[in-house]
Amino acid sequence: MTANLRRAKFSRLRAQHAALSVLLAIVAVTAHGQNKCTATGVMAGEKFAANNCTVAFFPDQKSVTIWFNESPVTPQEAEAFQASAYADSSKGGKERTMLLALFCPGGGKAAAAAGAIKSIDLGMSHAKSAMASAQWVVEAGKDFKVDRISGDLKPGGNLSGRITGSRSSDGRPYAWDLTFDVILPAKEAASGMTCGK
């Protein structure tokens, strides 16, 4: 093979790789844009509403982490979250109003089912009160109720549902009403919850 043919073949492969990268980025942003979520309630008595979201998926365990955020989640933040399943509670030195819900929608199985969700790792922060921040593992029946949930737990699958709950901490009330309709990303998260299989 001549040097010119090798260069032409390499250039063609590089162009194909670049086109595939652009296509994957468009798919990720499109899926992020299709997500619909609302999270409302109180944190230590402070009302909150977080109507923007993105989701991370850990396919090995079939666990998800949904990030509900008061302000819009940028495509770059969504991409980083899909890879890490982590969002910082502050941005630009200011606290965010946000909620992270990490759970196993199918209890380790491929189909979501209300009875399969035994616990949720719940993290909350409020822009108006750093003291309202909380991090717990909440339990089904005691702290929360799955009003409805459905979906296929696979890359590109749809997951929708509603989870409501409440508890108190040091005499301060916390309550949440989470509604979501999200597309699970093709990108695998680096971590997630361990789900029984």
C-alpha positions in Angstrom: 0.0 0.0 0.0 1.4 3.3 -1.0 1.9 6.2 1.4 -0.8 8.2 -0.4 -3.4 5.4 0.0 -2.5 4.9 3.7 -3.0 8.7 4.3 -6.3 8.7 2.4 -7.5 5.6 4.4 -6.4 7.2 7.7 -8.2 10.5 6.8 -11.4 8.6 5.9 -11.3 6.7 9.2 -10.6 9.9 11.1 -13.5 11.6 9.4 -15.8 8.7 10.2 -14.7 8.7 13.9 -15.4 12.5 14.1 -18.8 12.1 12.5 -19.7 9.2 15.0 -18.5 11.4 17.9 -20.8 14.2 16.8 -23.7 11.9 16.3 -23.3 10.4 19.8 -23.1 13.9 21.4 -26.3 14.9 19.5 -28.0 11.7 20.8 -26.9 12.4 24.4 -28.1 16.1 24.3 -31.3 15.1 22.6 -32.1 12.5 25.3 -31.2 15.0 28.0 -33.6 17.5 26.3 -36.4 15.0 26.3 -36.2 14.4 30.1 -39.2 15.9 32.0 -39.1 16.2 35.8 -40.5 18.0 38.8 -39.4 17.9 42.4 -41.3 19.9 44.9 -41.5 20.0 48.7 -39.7 21.4 51.7 -36.2 21.1 53.1 -36.0 21.9 56.8 -39.2 23.9 56.3 -37.9 25.8 53.2 -40.0 25.3 50.1 -38.3 24.2 47.0 -39.0 23.4 43.3 -36.5 21.8 40.9 -38.0 21.3 37.5 -34.9 20.5 35.5 -33.2 17.1 35.5 -30.8 14.6 34.0 -30.2 10.9 34.7 -27.2 8.5 35.1 -27.5 4.8 34.5 -25.4 2.0 36.0 -26.3 -1.0 33.8 -24.4 -3.6 35.7 -26.8 -3.2 38.7 -29.7 -1.5 36.7 -29.6 1.4 39.1 -30.3 5.0 38.3 -29.4 8.4 39.8 -31.7 11.3 38.9 -30.5 14.8 39.4 -33.3 17.3 40.0 -32.0 20.9 39.7 -33.7 24.3 40.2 -31.8 25.9 37.3 -31.3 24.4 33.8 -28.7 21.6 33.6 -26.2 22.5 30.8 -25.4 19.8 28.2 -21.8 19.7 29.6 -23.1 19.2 33.2 -25.5 16.5 31.9 -22.7 14.7 30.1 -20.4 14.8 33.2 -23.3 13.6 35.4 -24.1 10.7 33.1 -20.5 9.5 33.4 -20.1 10.1 37.2 -23.6 10.0 38.7 -22.4 12.9 40.8 -23.4 16.6 40.9 -21.8 19.2 43.2 -24.2 21.0 45.5 -22.6 24.3 44.6 -21.8 26.1 41.4 -19.6 29.2 41.1 -19.3 29.3 44.9 -23.1 29.4 45.4 -25.3 26.6 46.8 -27.7 25.0 44.4 -31.3 24.0 45.1 -31.1 20.4 44.0 -32.0 16.8 44.9 -30.2 13.6 44.0 -32.2 10.3 44.1 -30.2 7.1 43.7 -32.3 3.9 43.5 -33.0 0.5 41.9 -36.2 0.8 39.9 -36.4 -2.9 39.3 -34.6 -4.2 42.3 -31.8 -5.4 39.9 -34.2 -6.7 37.2 -34.8 -5.2 33.8 -38.3 -3.9 34.4 -39.2 -1.2 36.8 -41.7 -2.2 39.5 -43.0 -0.2 42.5 -42.5 -3.1 45.0 -38.9 -3.6 43.9 -37.8 -0.2 45.3 -36.8 -0.8 48.9 -34.6 2.2 49.5 -33.5 5.5 48.0 -30.2 7.2 48.6 -31.5 10.8 48.8 -29.3 14.0 48.9 -30.8 17.5 49.1 -29.4 21.0 49.2 -31.2 24.4 49.2 -29.7 27.6 47.8 -31.3 29.7 50.6 -30.2 27.6 53.5 -27.0 25.6 53.7 -28.3 24.1 57.0 -31.2 22.5 55.1 -28.9 20.1 53.3 -29.5 16.4 54.1 -28.2 13.0 53.0 -30.1 9.8 53.9 -31.0 6.4 52.8 -34.8 6.4 53.1 -36.9 3.3 53.3 -40.0 2.3 51.5 -43.2 2.3 53.6 -41.5 4.3 56.3 -40.2 7.3 54.5 -41.5 7.1 50.9 -44.2 5.7 48.7 -43.9 4.8 45.0 -47.1 6.1 43.5 -46.3 4.7 40.1 -43.2 3.6 38.1 -42.7 1.9 34.7 -39.9 1.4 32.3 -37.2 -0.7 30.7 -33.8 -0.5 32.5 -31.5 -0.5 29.5 -29.5 2.1 27.6 -32.0 4.2 25.7 -34.9 2.9 27.8 -37.6 5.1 29.2 -38.2 5.4 32.9 -41.2 7.3 34.4 -42.8 7.5 37.7 -43.8 9.4 40.8 -42.3 9.0 44.3 -43.5 10.9 47.4 -42.1 11.0 50.9 -41.4 12.8 54.1 -39.4 12.6 57.3 -38.0 15.0 59.9 -34.5 15.7 61.1 -33.8 17.5 64.4 -37.5 18.5 64.4 -37.3 20.1 61.0 -39.7 18.8 58.3 -38.6 17.4 54.9 -41.0 16.4 52.2 -40.6 15.6 48.5 -42.8 14.9 45.5 -40.7 13.6 42.6 -42.2 13.1 39.1 -40.0 12.0 36.2 -40.0 10.8 32.6 -36.5 10.2 31.5 -34.5 8.5 28.8 -31.6 6.3 30.2 -28.4 7.4 28.6 -26.2 5.1 26.5 -23.2 6.2 28.4 -22.5 4.0 31.5 -22.1 5.7 34.8 -18.9 5.0 36.8 -20.9 4.1 39.9 -24.4 3.3 41.2 -26.4 1.6 43.9 -25.9 -2.2 44.5 -29.2 -3.8 43.6 -30.3 -7.3 44.5 -30.6 -9.6 41.5 
